[in-house]
Amino acid sequence: MKSVIYVMTALCVIGLAFWAYRENYATQAVLNQTDRLHAEIRTSHARLAVLRAEWAFLNRPDRLRDLAELNFERLQLLPLHPDQFGQVDEVQYPVAPLPPITNSVDVSTMNSENDL
């Protein structure tokens, strides 16, 4: 009986060791994948910062003004002036809808009761 218990215990220890071995390698693989994703995110952030800097450089007002002047015949772009914009009090806001009538009053019955 003792030998069966020893054999079962040994098999359990071997099974647990095999499980721990597999979990260790699975954890290491996930950690490596996480590190790769972090590196890719850092690279993407750096690339995005460069693209934002390029966009800001290309959208300088003096550069855009010069481009509009060079291509005036083709694009017909005119410079903006402050008087081309409307005032805040000129904006027509949408009218809020009236709330639905929930407690209606029958006027005809009220008049007949008052006449008595």
GUTI-294978 format. One line per field, with one value per residue (C-alpha): residue number from 1; residue in one letter; chain; z, y, x. Coordinates in pm, whole numbers, padded with zeros to 5 digits, always signed. Layout:
N
nr c(NUM_...)
rest c(A_...)
kette c(A_...)
up c(Z_...)
north c(Y_...)
east c(X_...)
This chain:
116
nr c(1_2_3_4_5_6_7_8_9_10_11_12_13_14_15_16_17_18_19_20_21_22_23_24_25_26_27_28_29_30_31_32_33_34_35_36_37_38_39_40_41_42_43_44_45_46_47_48_49_50_51_52_53_54_55_56_57_58_59_60_61_62_63_64_65_66_67_68_69_70_71_72_73_74_75_76_77_78_79_80_81_82_83_84_85_86_87_88_89_90_91_92_93_94_95_96_97_98_99_100_101_102_103_104_105_106_107_108_109_110_111_112_113_114_115_116)
rest c(M_K_S_V_I_Y_V_M_T_A_L_C_V_I_G_L_A_F_W_A_Y_R_E_N_Y_A_T_Q_A_V_L_N_Q_T_D_R_L_H_A_E_I_R_T_S_H_A_R_L_A_V_L_R_A_E_W_A_F_L_N_R_P_D_R_L_R_D_L_A_E_L_N_F_E_R_L_Q_L_L_P_L_H_P_D_Q_F_G_Q_V_D_E_V_Q_Y_P_V_A_P_L_P_P_I_T_N_S_V_D_V_S_T_M_N_S_E_N_D_L)
kette c(A_A_A_A_A_A_A_A_A_A_A_A_A_A_A_A_A_A_A_A_A_A_A_A_A_A_A_A_A_A_A_A_A_A_A_A_A_A_A_A_A_A_A_A_A_A_A_A_A_A_A_A_A_A_A_A_A_A_A_A_A_A_A_A_A_A_A_A_A_A_A_A_A_A_A_A_A_A_A_A_A_A_A_A_A_A_A_A_A_A_A_A_A_A_A_A_A_A_A_A_A_A_A_A_A_A_A_A_A_A_A_A_A_A_A_A)
up c(+00000_+00085_-00249_-00436_-00240_-00316_-00685_-00698_-00514_-00750_-01053_-00908_-00852_-01210_-01344_-01145_-01259_-01622_-01573_-01406_-01690_-01955_-01763_-01725_-02100_-02179_-01939_-02096_-02442_-02331_-02166_-02488_-02691_-02445_-02478_-02859_-02839_-02607_-02848_-03138_-02942_-02866_-03235_-03334_-03083_-03220_-03578_-03479_-03319_-03641_-03850_-03624_-03655_-04034_-04042_-03832_-04058_-04376_-04239_-04152_-04244_-04440_-04646_-04718_-04813_-05058_-05208_-05248_-05427_-05656_-05753_-05764_-06132_-06082_-05734_-05709_-05335_-05164_-04824_-04528_-04356_-04020_-04178_-04376_-04060_-03894_-03542_-03263_-03234_-03603_-03547_-03554_-03304_-03349_-03151_-02881_-02944_-02711_-02454_-02513_-02338_-02073_-01856_-02089_-01960_-02126_-02165_-02271_-01943_-01735_-01901_-01857_-01486_-01440_-01617_-01359)
north c(+00000_+00234_+00169_+00269_+00595_+00657_+00590_+00815_+01092_+01063_+01079_+01388_+01556_+01473_+01604_+01926_+01973_+01929_+02180_+02433_+02389_+02460_+02759_+02903_+02895_+03026_+03317_+03394_+03393_+03637_+03862_+03866_+03950_+04230_+04371_+04365_+04546_+04810_+04865_+04894_+05147_+05353_+05347_+05450_+05737_+05860_+05834_+06020_+06299_+06337_+06344_+06610_+06820_+06784_+06878_+07188_+07279_+07237_+07433_+07749_+08050_+08224_+07909_+07858_+08224_+08195_+07876_+08040_+08335_+08108_+07906_+08190_+08141_+07772_+07773_+08123_+08131_+08467_+08564_+08561_+08884_+08929_+09102_+08783_+08612_+08664_+08783_+08554_+08733_+08659_+08283_+08134_+07854_+07585_+07636_+07375_+07163_+07209_+06935_+06694_+06759_+06492_+06621_+06748_+06941_+06911_+07273_+07190_+07012_+07291_+07556_+07351_+07305_+07679_+07768_+07579)
east c(+00000_+00287_+00453_+00135_+00122_+00492_+00442_+00131_+00317_+00614_+00381_+00210_+00547_+00655_+00322_+00350_+00711_+00605_+00319_+00553_+00805_+00539_+00400_+00749_+00813_+00464_+00521_+00859_+00702_+00430_+00689_+00896_+00586_+00502_+00853_+00822_+00488_+00634_+00922_+00676_+00470_+00782_+00876_+00524_+00527_+00859_+00731_+00413_+00617_+00818_+00499_+00347_+00661_+00656_+00286_+00351_+00643_+00440_+00142_+00329_+00112_+00389_+00456_+00085_+00048_+00339_+00193_-00149_+00013_+00217_-00091_-00345_-00432_-00508_-00666_-00817_-00754_-00796_-00657_-00896_-00992_-01164_-01464_-01541_-01664_-02003_-02070_-02184_-02520_-02587_-02588_-02937_-02959_-03225_-03544_-03599_-03910_-04206_-04251_-04540_-04871_-04912_-05200_-05467_-05767_-06108_-06221_-06577_-06659_-06509_-06730_-07046_-06977_-06912_-07237_-07448)
